[in-house]
């Protein structure tokens, strides 16, 4: 009997390769955790600046799976007390 590898034995791969779609996600999560905020807390602070994102969308941003508009970028910076520059590059005074 021939034990050839069959198609169903191949490891499953996602239909689309996952790719990062924003630069700020890891820094948003790092700063949010440093400030001891939940994603829901951050959503409330963002709402004060006119950015309506729920905890699910914030999680998608943090996991680099959701694009961020310029308006949202400014809102994240204000809500977290950091500069837009830091969110984009991790450094101050680099632009």
PDB file of N, CA, C and O in Angstrom:
ATOM      1  N   UNK A   1       0.855  -1.179   0.000  1.00  0.00           N
ATOM      2  CA  UNK A   1       0.000   0.000   0.000  1.00  0.00           C
ATOM      3  C   UNK A   1       0.898   1.238   0.000  1.00  0.00           C
ATOM      4  O   UNK A   1       1.874   1.293   0.748  1.00  0.00           O
ATOM      5  N   UNK A   2       0.581   2.210  -0.816  1.00  0.00           N
ATOM      6  CA  UNK A   2       1.376   3.431  -0.953  1.00  0.00           C
ATOM      7  C   UNK A   2       0.782   4.525  -0.057  1.00  0.00           C
ATOM      8  O   UNK A   2      -0.385   4.895  -0.192  1.00  0.00           O
ATOM      9  N   UNK A   3       1.616   5.030   0.860  1.00  0.00           N
ATOM     10  CA  UNK A   3       1.157   6.065   1.790  1.00  0.00           C
ATOM     11  C   UNK A   3       1.587   7.440   1.313  1.00  0.00           C
ATOM     12  O   UNK A   3       2.440   8.083   1.925  1.00  0.00           O
ATOM     13  N   UNK A   4       1.005   7.873   0.243  1.00  0.00           N
ATOM     14  CA  UNK A   4       1.324   9.201  -0.264  1.00  0.00           C
ATOM     15  C   UNK A   4       0.556  10.246   0.545  1.00  0.00           C
ATOM     16  O   UNK A   4      -0.553  10.017   1.028  1.00  0.00           O
ATOM     17  N   UNK A   5       1.191  11.378   0.662  1.00  0.00           N
ATOM     18  CA  UNK A   5       0.534  12.476   1.375  1.00  0.00           C
ATOM     19  C   UNK A   5      -0.635  12.973   0.541  1.00  0.00           C
ATOM     20  O   UNK A   5      -0.480  13.318  -0.630  1.00  0.00           O
ATOM     21  N   UNK A   6      -1.779  13.004   1.147  1.00  0.00           N
ATOM     22  CA  UNK A   6      -2.979  13.443   0.439  1.00  0.00           C
ATOM     23  C   UNK A   6      -3.206  14.927   0.673  1.00  0.00           C
ATOM     24  O   UNK A   6      -2.650  15.518   1.599  1.00  0.00           O
ATOM     25  N   UNK A   7      -4.014  15.506  -0.162  1.00  0.00           N
ATOM     26  CA  UNK A   7      -4.272  16.940  -0.090  1.00  0.00           C
ATOM     27  C   UNK A   7      -4.787  17.361   1.279  1.00  0.00           C
ATOM     28  O   UNK A   7      -4.401  18.418   1.777  1.00  0.00           O
ATOM     29  N   UNK A   8      -5.645  16.565   1.895  1.00  0.00           N
ATOM     30  CA  UNK A   8      -6.208  16.969   3.172  1.00  0.00           C
ATOM     31  C   UNK A   8      -5.197  16.876   4.319  1.00  0.00           C
ATOM     32  O   UNK A   8      -5.486  17.335   5.423  1.00  0.00           O
ATOM     33  N   UNK A   9      -4.024  16.294   4.081  1.00  0.00           N
ATOM     34  CA  UNK A   9      -2.989  16.230   5.104  1.00  0.00           C
ATOM     35  C   UNK A   9      -2.134  17.500   5.146  1.00  0.00           C
ATOM     36  O   UNK A   9      -1.364  17.703   6.084  1.00  0.00           O
ATOM     37  N   UNK A  10      -2.270  18.344   4.136  1.00  0.00           N
ATOM     38  CA  UNK A  10      -1.467  19.562   4.084  1.00  0.00           C
ATOM     39  C   UNK A  10      -1.932  20.533   5.159  1.00  0.00           C
ATOM     40  O   UNK A  10      -3.125  20.624   5.451  1.00  0.00           O
ATOM     41  N   UNK A  11      -0.990  21.253   5.744  1.00  0.00           N
ATOM     42  CA  UNK A  11      -1.397  22.227   6.768  1.00  0.00           C
ATOM     43  C   UNK A  11      -2.292  23.298   6.166  1.00  0.00           C
ATOM     44  O   UNK A  11      -2.119  23.706   5.017  1.00  0.00           O
ATOM     45  N   UNK A  12      -3.239  23.737   6.957  1.00  0.00           N
ATOM     46  CA  UNK A  12      -4.158  24.768   6.478  1.00  0.00           C
ATOM     47  C   UNK A  12      -3.496  26.126   6.561  1.00  0.00           C
ATOM     48  O   UNK A  12      -2.830  26.447   7.544  1.00  0.00           O
ATOM     49  N   UNK A  13      -3.681  26.907   5.539  1.00  0.00           N
ATOM     50  CA  UNK A  13      -3.181  28.283   5.498  1.00  0.00           C
ATOM     51  C   UNK A  13      -4.370  29.209   5.375  1.00  0.00           C
ATOM     52  O   UNK A  13      -5.392  28.837   4.797  1.00  0.00           O
ATOM     53  N   UNK A  14      -4.251  30.407   5.911  1.00  0.00           N
ATOM     54  CA  UNK A  14      -5.364  31.354   5.742  1.00  0.00           C
ATOM     55  C   UNK A  14      -5.564  31.661   4.260  1.00  0.00           C
ATOM     56  O   UNK A  14      -4.622  31.625   3.468  1.00  0.00           O
ATOM     57  N   UNK A  15      -6.804  31.963   3.906  1.00  0.00           N
ATOM     58  CA  UNK A  15      -7.103  32.280   2.518  1.00  0.00           C
ATOM     59  C   UNK A  15      -6.330  33.501   2.049  1.00  0.00           C
ATOM     60  O   UNK A  15      -5.808  33.524   0.934  1.00  0.00           O
ATOM     61  N   UNK A  16      -6.258  34.500   2.891  1.00  0.00           N
ATOM     62  CA  UNK A  16      -5.470  35.698   2.584  1.00  0.00           C
ATOM     63  C   UNK A  16      -4.381  35.828   3.629  1.00  0.00           C
ATOM     64  O   UNK A  16      -4.658  35.707   4.823  1.00  0.00           O
ATOM     65  N   UNK A  17      -3.178  36.067   3.220  1.00  0.00           N
ATOM     66  CA  UNK A  17      -2.149  36.269   4.232  1.00  0.00           C
ATOM     67  C   UNK A  17      -2.443  37.534   5.034  1.00  0.00           C
ATOM     68  O   UNK A  17      -2.809  38.567   4.471  1.00  0.00           O
ATOM     69  N   UNK A  18      -2.284  37.444   6.334  1.00  0.00           N
ATOM     70  CA  UNK A  18      -2.549  38.600   7.176  1.00  0.00           C
ATOM     71  C   UNK A  18      -1.398  39.578   7.038  1.00  0.00           C
ATOM     72  O   UNK A  18      -0.228  39.197   7.069  1.00  0.00           O
ATOM     73  N   UNK A  19      -1.752  40.845   6.887  1.00  0.00           N
ATOM     74  CA  UNK A  19      -0.716  41.856   6.762  1.00  0.00           C
ATOM     75  C   UNK A  19      -1.069  43.036   7.644  1.00  0.00           C
ATOM     76  O   UNK A  19      -2.236  43.294   7.940  1.00  0.00           O
ATOM     77  N   UNK A  20      -0.054  43.729   8.045  1.00  0.00           N
ATOM     78  CA  UNK A  20      -0.256  44.891   8.900  1.00  0.00           C
ATOM     79  C   UNK A  20      -0.751  46.057   8.049  1.00  0.00           C
ATOM     80  O   UNK A  20      -0.272  46.280   6.937  1.00  0.00           O
ATOM     81  N   UNK A  21      -1.709  46.789   8.588  1.00  0.00           N
ATOM     82  CA  UNK A  21      -2.259  47.907   7.821  1.00  0.00           C
ATOM     83  C   UNK A  21      -2.129  49.247   8.545  1.00  0.00           C
ATOM     84  O   UNK A  21      -2.665  50.252   8.078  1.00  0.00           O
ATOM     85  N   UNK A  22      -1.423  49.273   9.681  1.00  0.00           N
ATOM     86  CA  UNK A  22      -1.145  50.560  10.324  1.00  0.00           C
ATOM     87  C   UNK A  22       0.181  50.475  11.071  1.00  0.00           C
ATOM     88  O   UNK A  22       0.686  49.386  11.343  1.00  0.00           O
ATOM     89  N   UNK A  23       0.728  51.620  11.393  1.00  0.00           N
ATOM     90  CA  UNK A  23       2.003  51.698  12.111  1.00  0.00           C
ATOM     91  C   UNK A  23       1.832  51.880  13.610  1.00  0.00           C
ATOM     92  O   UNK A  23       2.742  51.575  14.381  1.00  0.00           O
ATOM     93  N   UNK A  24       0.683  52.371  14.025  1.00  0.00           N
ATOM     94  CA  UNK A  24       0.551  52.834  15.404  1.00  0.00           C
ATOM     95  C   UNK A  24       0.060  51.786  16.394  1.00  0.00           C
ATOM     96  O   UNK A  24       0.164  51.994  17.603  1.00  0.00           O
ATOM     97  N   UNK A  25      -0.466  50.679  15.917  1.00  0.00           N
ATOM     98  CA  UNK A  25      -1.095  49.690  16.793  1.00  0.00           C
ATOM     99  C   UNK A  25      -0.296  49.275  18.007  1.00  0.00           C
ATOM    100  O   UNK A  25      -0.804  49.371  19.124  1.00  0.00           O
ATOM    101  N   UNK A  26       0.946  48.815  17.836  1.00  0.00           N
ATOM    102  CA  UNK A  26       1.713  48.387  19.012  1.00  0.00           C
ATOM    103  C   UNK A  26       1.970  49.507  20.011  1.00  0.00           C
ATOM    104  O   UNK A  26       1.978  49.256  21.216  1.00  0.00           O
ATOM    105  N   UNK A  27       2.178  50.733  19.546  1.00  0.00           N
ATOM    106  CA  UNK A  27       2.412  51.848  20.468  1.00  0.00           C
ATOM    107  C   UNK A  27       1.124  52.266  21.172  1.00  0.00           C
ATOM    108  O   UNK A  27       1.156  52.670  22.334  1.00  0.00           O
ATOM    109  N   UNK A  28      -0.016  52.171  20.469  1.00  0.00           N
ATOM    110  CA  UNK A  28      -1.303  52.458  21.122  1.00  0.00           C
ATOM    111  C   UNK A  28      -1.502  51.473  22.276  1.00  0.00           C
ATOM    112  O   UNK A  28      -1.834  51.882  23.389  1.00  0.00           O
ATOM    113  N   UNK A  29      -1.300  50.180  22.015  1.00  0.00           N
ATOM    114  CA  UNK A  29      -1.480  49.178  23.067  1.00  0.00           C
ATOM    115  C   UNK A  29      -0.500  49.405  24.227  1.00  0.00           C
ATOM    116  O   UNK A  29      -0.891  49.346  25.393  1.00  0.00           O
ATOM    117  N   UNK A  30       0.768  49.663  23.904  1.00  0.00           N
ATOM    118  CA  UNK A  30       1.777  49.852  24.937  1.00  0.00           C
ATOM    119  C   UNK A  30       1.409  51.022  25.845  1.00  0.00           C
ATOM    120  O   UNK A  30       1.456  50.902  27.069  1.00  0.00           O
ATOM    121  N   UNK A  31       1.046  52.146  25.245  1.00  0.00           N
ATOM    122  CA  UNK A  31       0.716  53.327  26.045  1.00  0.00           C
ATOM    123  C   UNK A  31      -0.589  53.116  26.808  1.00  0.00           C
ATOM    124  O   UNK A  31      -0.693  53.518  27.967  1.00  0.00           O
ATOM    125  N   UNK A  32      -1.576  52.497  26.182  1.00  0.00           N
ATOM    126  CA  UNK A  32      -2.847  52.236  26.874  1.00  0.00           C
ATOM    127  C   UNK A  32      -2.613  51.374  28.111  1.00  0.00           C
ATOM    128  O   UNK A  32      -3.153  51.658  29.181  1.00  0.00           O
ATOM    129  N   UNK A  33      -1.816  50.332  27.968  1.00  0.00           N
ATOM    130  CA  UNK A  33      -1.532  49.464  29.110  1.00  0.00           C
ATOM    131  C   UNK A  33      -0.705  50.190  30.167  1.00  0.00           C
ATOM    132  O   UNK A  33      -0.902  49.988  31.366  1.00  0.00           O
ATOM    133  N   UNK A  34       0.211  51.024  29.724  1.00  0.00           N
ATOM    134  CA  UNK A  34       1.039  51.799  30.671  1.00  0.00           C
ATOM    135  C   UNK A  34       0.166  52.753  31.491  1.00  0.00           C
ATOM    136  O   UNK A  34       0.444  53.000  32.665  1.00  0.00           O
ATOM    137  N   UNK A  35      -0.882  53.283  30.873  1.00  0.00           N
ATOM    138  CA  UNK A  35      -1.805  54.189  31.565  1.00  0.00           C
ATOM    139  C   UNK A  35      -2.889  53.440  32.330  1.00  0.00           C
ATOM    140  O   UNK A  35      -3.773  54.056  32.925  1.00  0.00           O
ATOM    141  N   UNK A  36      -2.822  52.102  32.313  1.00  0.00           N
ATOM    142  CA  UNK A  36      -3.798  51.242  32.996  1.00  0.00           C
ATOM    143  C   UNK A  36      -5.224  51.479  32.507  1.00  0.00           C
ATOM    144  O   UNK A  36      -6.168  51.486  33.298  1.00  0.00           O
ATOM    145  N   UNK A  37      -5.371  51.672  31.202  1.00  0.00           N
ATOM    146  CA  UNK A  37      -6.681  51.865  30.596  1.00  0.00           C
ATOM    147  C   UNK A  37      -7.130  50.580  29.913  1.00  0.00           C
ATOM    148  O   UNK A  37      -6.315  49.862  29.335  1.00  0.00           O
ATOM    149  N   UNK A  38      -8.421  50.293  29.980  1.00  0.00           N
ATOM    150  CA  UNK A  38      -8.978  49.210  29.173  1.00  0.00           C
ATOM    151  C   UNK A  38      -9.272  49.778  27.783  1.00  0.00           C
ATOM    152  O   UNK A  38      -9.226  50.991  27.578  1.00  0.00           O
ATOM    153  N   UNK A  39      -9.566  48.912  26.855  1.00  0.00           N
ATOM    154  CA  UNK A  39      -9.941  49.391  25.525  1.00  0.00           C
ATOM    155  C   UNK A  39     -11.229  50.199  25.615  1.00  0.00           C
ATOM    156  O   UNK A  39     -11.403  51.169  24.878  1.00  0.00           O
ATOM    157  N   UNK A  40     -12.125  49.812  26.503  1.00  0.00           N
ATOM    158  CA  UNK A  40     -13.369  50.560  26.700  1.00  0.00           C
ATOM    159  C   UNK A  40     -13.087  51.946  27.274  1.00  0.00           C
ATOM    160  O   UNK A  40     -13.715  52.924  26.869  1.00  0.00           O
ATOM    161  N   UNK A  41     -12.144  52.035  28.216  1.00  0.00           N
ATOM    162  CA  UNK A  41     -11.747  53.346  28.768  1.00  0.00           C
ATOM    163  C   UNK A  41     -11.206  54.247  27.662  1.00  0.00           C
ATOM    164  O   UNK A  41     -11.546  55.427  27.579  1.00  0.00           O
ATOM    165  N   UNK A  42     -10.357  53.666  26.816  1.00  0.00           N
ATOM    166  CA  UNK A  42      -9.779  54.437  25.716  1.00  0.00           C
ATOM    167  C   UNK A  42     -10.866  54.890  24.749  1.00  0.00           C
ATOM    168  O   UNK A  42     -10.814  56.006  24.233  1.00  0.00           O
ATOM    169  N   UNK A  43     -11.848  54.031  24.503  1.00  0.00           N
ATOM    170  CA  UNK A  43     -12.970  54.407  23.626  1.00  0.00           C
ATOM    171  C   UNK A  43     -13.690  55.634  24.178  1.00  0.00           C
ATOM    172  O   UNK A  43     -14.088  56.518  23.420  1.00  0.00           O
ATOM    173  N   UNK A  44     -13.858  55.687  25.499  1.00  0.00           N
ATOM    174  CA  UNK A  44     -14.493  56.844  26.134  1.00  0.00           C
ATOM    175  C   UNK A  44     -13.671  58.107  25.968  1.00  0.00           C
ATOM    176  O   UNK A  44     -14.212  59.176  25.684  1.00  0.00           O
ATOM    177  N   UNK A  45     -12.353  57.985  26.147  1.00  0.00           N
ATOM    178  CA  UNK A  45     -11.485  59.155  25.975  1.00  0.00           C
ATOM    179  C   UNK A  45     -11.489  59.620  24.520  1.00  0.00           C
ATOM    180  O   UNK A  45     -11.495  60.821  24.252  1.00  0.00           O
ATOM    181  N   UNK A  46     -11.487  58.676  23.580  1.00  0.00           N
ATOM    182  CA  UNK A  46     -11.532  59.042  22.159  1.00  0.00           C
ATOM    183  C   UNK A  46     -12.827  59.775  21.827  1.00  0.00           C
ATOM    184  O   UNK A  46     -12.828  60.715  21.033  1.00  0.00           O
ATOM    185  N   UNK A  47     -13.928  59.343  22.437  1.00  0.00           N
ATOM    186  CA  UNK A  47     -15.223  59.984  22.182  1.00  0.00           C
ATOM    187  C   UNK A  47     -15.194  61.451  22.577  1.00  0.00           C
ATOM    188  O   UNK A  47     -15.871  62.271  21.957  1.00  0.00           O
ATOM    189  N   UNK A  48     -14.422  61.792  23.599  1.00  0.00           N
ATOM    190  CA  UNK A  48     -14.290  63.199  24.024  1.00  0.00           C
ATOM    191  C   UNK A  48     -13.662  64.046  22.919  1.00  0.00           C
ATOM    192  O   UNK A  48     -13.869  65.259  22.874  1.00  0.00           O
ATOM    193  N   UNK A  49     -12.904  63.421  22.039  1.00  0.00           N
ATOM    194  CA  UNK A  49     -12.256  64.129  20.927  1.00  0.00           C
ATOM    195  C   UNK A  49     -12.981  63.890  19.596  1.00  0.00           C
ATOM    196  O   UNK A  49     -12.439  64.176  18.528  1.00  0.00           O
ATOM    197  N   UNK A  50     -14.204  63.366  19.668  1.00  0.00           N
ATOM    198  CA  UNK A  50     -15.010  63.193  18.471  1.00  0.00           C
ATOM    199  C   UNK A  50     -14.683  61.959  17.651  1.00  0.00           C
ATOM    200  O   UNK A  50     -15.085  61.867  16.491  1.00  0.00           O
ATOM    201  N   UNK A  51     -13.961  61.007  18.231  1.00  0.00           N
ATOM    202  CA  UNK A  51     -13.616  59.775  17.520  1.00  0.00           C
ATOM    203  C   UNK A  51     -14.435  58.646  18.121  1.00  0.00           C
ATOM    204  O   UNK A  51     -14.255  58.286  19.285  1.00  0.00           O
ATOM    205  N   UNK A  52     -15.336  58.090  17.323  1.00  0.00           N
ATOM    206  CA  UNK A  52     -16.226  57.038  17.801  1.00  0.00           C
ATOM    207  C   UNK A  52     -15.693  55.670  17.388  1.00  0.00           C
ATOM    208  O   UNK A  52     -15.960  55.197  16.284  1.00  0.00           O
ATOM    209  N   UNK A  53     -14.947  55.048  18.275  1.00  0.00           N
ATOM    210  CA  UNK A  53     -14.451  53.690  18.068  1.00  0.00           C
ATOM    211  C   UNK A  53     -14.816  52.863  19.287  1.00  0.00           C
ATOM    212  O   UNK A  53     -14.631  53.320  20.415  1.00  0.00           O
ATOM    213  N   UNK A  54     -15.331  51.653  19.087  1.00  0.00           N
ATOM    214  CA  UNK A  54     -15.603  50.783  20.220  1.00  0.00           C
ATOM    215  C   UNK A  54     -14.383  49.908  20.511  1.00  0.00           C
ATOM    216  O   UNK A  54     -13.379  49.965  19.800  1.00  0.00           O
ATOM    217  N   UNK A  55     -14.487  49.101  21.563  1.00  0.00           N
ATOM    218  CA  UNK A  55     -13.336  48.299  21.978  1.00  0.00           C
ATOM    219  C   UNK A  55     -12.912  47.296  20.907  1.00  0.00           C
ATOM    220  O   UNK A  55     -11.735  46.945  20.822  1.00  0.00           O
ATOM    221  N   UNK A  56     -13.851  46.834  20.095  1.00  0.00           N
ATOM    222  CA  UNK A  56     -13.509  45.888  19.027  1.00  0.00           C
ATOM    223  C   UNK A  56     -12.615  46.567  17.991  1.00  0.00           C
ATOM    224  O   UNK A  56     -11.600  46.006  17.579  1.00  0.00           O
ATOM    225  N   UNK A  57     -12.989  47.760  17.577  1.00  0.00           N
ATOM    226  CA  UNK A  57     -12.194  48.490  16.590  1.00  0.00           C
ATOM    227  C   UNK A  57     -10.841  48.897  17.161  1.00  0.00           C
ATOM    228  O   UNK A  57      -9.839  48.885  16.445  1.00  0.00           O
ATOM    229  N   UNK A  58     -10.799  49.257  18.439  1.00  0.00           N
ATOM    230  CA  UNK A  58      -9.520  49.587  19.066  1.00  0.00           C
ATOM    231  C   UNK A  58      -8.618  48.357  19.080  1.00  0.00           C
ATOM    232  O   UNK A  58      -7.416  48.463  18.836  1.00  0.00           O
ATOM    233  N   UNK A  59      -9.193  47.195  19.365  1.00  0.00           N
ATOM    234  CA  UNK A  59      -8.421  45.954  19.323  1.00  0.00           C
ATOM    235  C   UNK A  59      -7.877  45.678  17.934  1.00  0.00           C
ATOM    236  O   UNK A  59      -6.747  45.214  17.787  1.00  0.00           O
ATOM    237  N   UNK A  60      -8.676  45.960  16.916  1.00  0.00           N
ATOM    238  CA  UNK A  60      -8.212  45.766  15.537  1.00  0.00           C
ATOM    239  C   UNK A  60      -7.072  46.722  15.207  1.00  0.00           C
ATOM    240  O   UNK A  60      -6.133  46.348  14.505  1.00  0.00           O
ATOM    241  N   UNK A  61      -7.146  47.948  15.708  1.00  0.00           N
ATOM    242  CA  UNK A  61      -6.056  48.903  15.508  1.00  0.00           C
ATOM    243  C   UNK A  61      -4.800  48.393  16.205  1.00  0.00           C
ATOM    244  O   UNK A  61      -3.718  48.374  15.617  1.00  0.00           O
ATOM    245  N   UNK A  62      -4.950  47.983  17.454  1.00  0.00           N
ATOM    246  CA  UNK A  62      -3.799  47.508  18.228  1.00  0.00           C
ATOM    247  C   UNK A  62      -3.149  46.275  17.594  1.00  0.00           C
ATOM    248  O   UNK A  62      -1.935  46.090  17.685  1.00  0.00           O
ATOM    249  N   UNK A  63      -3.954  45.449  16.962  1.00  0.00           N
ATOM    250  CA  UNK A  63      -3.438  44.243  16.295  1.00  0.00           C
ATOM    251  C   UNK A  63      -3.040  44.497  14.846  1.00  0.00           C
ATOM    252  O   UNK A  63      -2.740  43.565  14.100  1.00  0.00           O
ATOM    253  N   UNK A  64      -3.042  45.775  14.458  1.00  0.00           N
ATOM    254  CA  UNK A  64      -2.621  46.212  13.120  1.00  0.00           C
ATOM    255  C   UNK A  64      -3.480  45.615  12.009  1.00  0.00           C
ATOM    256  O   UNK A  64      -2.983  45.328  10.919  1.00  0.00           O
ATOM    257  N   UNK A  65      -4.763  45.430  12.287  1.00  0.00           N
ATOM    258  CA  UNK A  65      -5.688  44.858  11.313  1.00  0.00           C
ATOM    259  C   UNK A  65      -6.706  45.876  10.801  1.00  0.00           C
ATOM    260  O   UNK A  65      -7.529  45.554   9.944  1.00  0.00           O
ATOM    261  N   UNK A  66      -6.651  47.099  11.323  1.00  0.00           N
ATOM    262  CA  UNK A  66      -7.582  48.144  10.888  1.00  0.00           C
ATOM    263  C   UNK A  66      -6.803  49.391  10.535  1.00  0.00           C
ATOM    264  O   UNK A  66      -5.886  49.795  11.250  1.00  0.00           O
ATOM    265  N   UNK A  67      -7.178  49.989   9.432  1.00  0.00           N
ATOM    266  CA  UNK A  67      -6.557  51.253   9.029  1.00  0.00           C
ATOM    267  C   UNK A  67      -7.034  52.374   9.934  1.00  0.00           C
ATOM    268  O   UNK A  67      -8.122  52.310  10.506  1.00  0.00           O
ATOM    269  N   UNK A  68      -6.213  53.391  10.053  1.00  0.00           N
ATOM    270  CA  UNK A  68      -6.522  54.518  10.927  1.00  0.00           C
ATOM    271  C   UNK A  68      -6.562  55.783  10.081  1.00  0.00           C
ATOM    272  O   UNK A  68      -5.645  56.054   9.305  1.00  0.00           O
ATOM    273  N   UNK A  69      -7.631  56.552  10.239  1.00  0.00           N
ATOM    274  CA  UNK A  69      -7.734  57.817   9.503  1.00  0.00           C
ATOM    275  C   UNK A  69      -6.889  58.873  10.217  1.00  0.00           C
ATOM    276  O   UNK A  69      -6.480  58.690  11.364  1.00  0.00           O
ATOM    277  N   UNK A  70      -6.640  59.966   9.525  1.00  0.00           N
ATOM    278  CA  UNK A  70      -5.871  61.046  10.143  1.00  0.00           C
ATOM    279  C   UNK A  70      -6.593  61.600  11.364  1.00  0.00           C
ATOM    280  O   UNK A  70      -5.957  61.936  12.363  1.00  0.00           O
ATOM    281  N   UNK A  71      -7.906  61.696  11.292  1.00  0.00           N
ATOM    282  CA  UNK A  71      -8.708  62.184  12.410  1.00  0.00           C
ATOM    283  C   UNK A  71      -8.543  61.264  13.625  1.00  0.00           C
ATOM    284  O   UNK A  71      -8.379  61.732  14.751  1.00  0.00           O
ATOM    285  N   UNK A  72      -8.590  59.949  13.379  1.00  0.00           N
ATOM    286  CA  UNK A  72      -8.424  58.982  14.468  1.00  0.00           C
ATOM    287  C   UNK A  72      -7.009  59.029  15.042  1.00  0.00           C
ATOM    288  O   UNK A  72      -6.821  58.897  16.251  1.00  0.00           O
ATOM    289  N   UNK A  73      -6.021  59.216  14.176  1.00  0.00           N
ATOM    290  CA  UNK A  73      -4.632  59.314  14.618  1.00  0.00           C
ATOM    291  C   UNK A  73      -4.460  60.456  15.617  1.00  0.00           C
ATOM    292  O   UNK A  73      -3.837  60.286  16.666  1.00  0.00           O
ATOM    293  N   UNK A  74      -5.013  61.611  15.285  1.00  0.00           N
ATOM    294  CA  UNK A  74      -4.938  62.770  16.188  1.00  0.00           C
ATOM    295  C   UNK A  74      -5.694  62.471  17.478  1.00  0.00           C
ATOM    296  O   UNK A  74      -5.231  62.830  18.561  1.00  0.00           O
ATOM    297  N   UNK A  75      -6.853  61.819  17.378  1.00  0.00           N
ATOM    298  CA  UNK A  75      -7.618  61.452  18.573  1.00  0.00           C
ATOM    299  C   UNK A  75      -6.850  60.503  19.484  1.00  0.00           C
ATOM    300  O   UNK A  75      -6.837  60.691  20.700  1.00  0.00           O
ATOM    301  N   UNK A  76      -6.210  59.484  18.910  1.00  0.00           N
ATOM    302  CA  UNK A  76      -5.398  58.564  19.712  1.00  0.00           C
ATOM    303  C   UNK A  76      -4.284  59.323  20.434  1.00  0.00           C
ATOM    304  O   UNK A  76      -4.042  59.095  21.619  1.00  0.00           O
ATOM    305  N   UNK A  77      -3.610  60.224  19.720  1.00  0.00           N
ATOM    306  CA  UNK A  77      -2.513  60.977  20.320  1.00  0.00           C
ATOM    307  C   UNK A  77      -3.021  61.807  21.503  1.00  0.00           C
ATOM    308  O   UNK A  77      -2.407  61.798  22.570  1.00  0.00           O
ATOM    309  N   UNK A  78      -4.125  62.515  21.326  1.00  0.00           N
ATOM    310  CA  UNK A  78      -4.670  63.343  22.408  1.00  0.00           C
ATOM    311  C   UNK A  78      -5.140  62.485  23.579  1.00  0.00           C
ATOM    312  O   UNK A  78      -4.858  62.797  24.737  1.00  0.00           O
ATOM    313  N   UNK A  79      -5.857  61.402  23.274  1.00  0.00           N
ATOM    314  CA  UNK A  79      -6.404  60.556  24.333  1.00  0.00           C
ATOM    315  C   UNK A  79      -5.311  59.872  25.148  1.00  0.00           C
ATOM    316  O   UNK A  79      -5.490  59.628  26.341  1.00  0.00           O
ATOM    317  N   UNK A  80      -4.188  59.564  24.518  1.00  0.00           N
ATOM    318  CA  UNK A  80      -3.094  58.876  25.208  1.00  0.00           C
ATOM    319  C   UNK A  80      -2.041  59.842  25.748  1.00  0.00           C
ATOM    320  O   UNK A  80      -1.130  59.431  26.466  1.00  0.00           O
ATOM    321  N   UNK A  81      -2.167  61.132  25.402  1.00  0.00           N
ATOM    322  CA  UNK A  81      -1.227  62.134  25.898  1.00  0.00           C
ATOM    323  C   UNK A  81       0.147  62.037  25.264  1.00  0.00           C
ATOM    324  O   UNK A  81       1.156  62.306  25.915  1.00  0.00           O
ATOM    325  N   UNK A  82       0.191  61.654  23.999  1.00  0.00           N
ATOM    326  CA  UNK A  82       1.462  61.550  23.267  1.00  0.00           C
ATOM    327  C   UNK A  82       1.339  62.343  21.971  1.00  0.00           C
ATOM    328  O   UNK A  82       0.259  62.827  21.632  1.00  0.00           O
ATOM    329  N   UNK A  83       2.440  62.473  21.255  1.00  0.00           N
ATOM    330  CA  UNK A  83       2.394  63.191  19.981  1.00  0.00           C
ATOM    331  C   UNK A  83       2.061  62.235  18.843  1.00  0.00           C
ATOM    332  O   UNK A  83       2.289  61.029  18.933  1.00  0.00           O
ATOM    333  N   UNK A  84       1.523  62.794  17.782  1.00  0.00           N
ATOM    334  CA  UNK A  84       1.276  62.029  16.565  1.00  0.00           C
ATOM    335  C   UNK A  84       2.596  61.453  16.072  1.00  0.00           C
ATOM    336  O   UNK A  84       2.662  60.315  15.607  1.00  0.00           O
ATOM    337  N   UNK A  85       3.631  62.250  16.183  1.00  0.00           N
ATOM    338  CA  UNK A  85       4.964  61.840  15.759  1.00  0.00           C
ATOM    339  C   UNK A  85       5.418  60.571  16.488  1.00  0.00           C
ATOM    340  O   UNK A  85       5.967  59.657  15.874  1.00  0.00           O
ATOM    341  N   UNK A  86       5.183  60.524  17.802  1.00  0.00           N
ATOM    342  CA  UNK A  86       5.580  59.350  18.565  1.00  0.00           C
ATOM    343  C   UNK A  86       4.765  58.120  18.159  1.00  0.00           C
ATOM    344  O   UNK A  86       5.301  57.017  18.051  1.00  0.00           O
ATOM    345  N   UNK A  87       3.468  58.322  17.936  1.00  0.00           N
ATOM    346  CA  UNK A  87       2.647  57.189  17.516  1.00  0.00           C
ATOM    347  C   UNK A  87       3.132  56.606  16.193  1.00  0.00           C
ATOM    348  O   UNK A  87       3.112  55.390  16.003  1.00  0.00           O
ATOM    349  N   UNK A  88       3.566  57.470  15.283  1.00  0.00           N
ATOM    350  CA  UNK A  88       3.997  56.999  13.968  1.00  0.00           C
ATOM    351  C   UNK A  88       5.386  56.385  13.970  1.00  0.00           C
ATOM    352  O   UNK A  88       5.637  55.413  13.257  1.00  0.00           O
ATOM    353  N   UNK A  89       6.298  56.947  14.769  1.00  0.00           N
ATOM    354  CA  UNK A  89       7.693  56.508  14.669  1.00  0.00           C
ATOM    355  C   UNK A  89       8.276  55.945  15.956  1.00  0.00           C
ATOM    356  O   UNK A  89       9.296  55.257  15.920  1.00  0.00           O
ATOM    357  N   UNK A  90       7.650  56.222  17.086  1.00  0.00           N
ATOM    358  CA  UNK A  90       8.210  55.802  18.354  1.00  0.00           C
ATOM    359  C   UNK A  90       9.250  56.760  18.883  1.00  0.00           C
ATOM    360  O   UNK A  90       9.851  56.504  19.926  1.00  0.00           O
ATOM    361  N   UNK A  91       9.476  57.861  18.183  1.00  0.00           N
ATOM    362  CA  UNK A  91      10.474  58.849  18.596  1.00  0.00           C
ATOM    363  C   UNK A  91       9.881  60.244  18.487  1.00  0.00           C
ATOM    364  O   UNK A  91       8.919  60.475  17.756  1.00  0.00           O
ATOM    365  N   UNK A  92      10.465  61.150  19.216  1.00  0.00           N
ATOM    366  CA  UNK A  92      10.084  62.558  19.136  1.00  0.00           C
ATOM    367  C   UNK A  92      11.125  63.285  18.283  1.00  0.00           C
ATOM    368  O   UNK A  92      12.304  62.934  18.309  1.00  0.00           O
ATOM    369  N   UNK A  93      10.704  64.265  17.552  1.00  0.00           N
ATOM    370  CA  UNK A  93      11.629  65.115  16.804  1.00  0.00           C
ATOM    371  C   UNK A  93      12.357  64.431  15.646  1.00  0.00           C
ATOM    372  O   UNK A  93      13.513  64.746  15.362  1.00  0.00           O
ATOM    373  N   UNK A  94      11.678  63.496  14.981  1.00  0.00           N
ATOM    374  CA  UNK A  94      12.338  62.779  13.885  1.00  0.00           C
ATOM    375  C   UNK A  94      11.895  63.268  12.516  1.00  0.00           C
ATOM    376  O   UNK A  94      12.491  62.903  11.503  1.00  0.00           O
ATOM    377  N   UNK A  95      10.849  64.094  12.478  1.00  0.00           N
ATOM    378  CA  UNK A  95      10.315  64.498  11.158  1.00  0.00           C
ATOM    379  C   UNK A  95      10.980  65.745  10.686  1.00  0.00           C
ATOM    380  O   UNK A  95      10.668  66.240   9.603  1.00  0.00           O
TER     381      UNK A  95
END
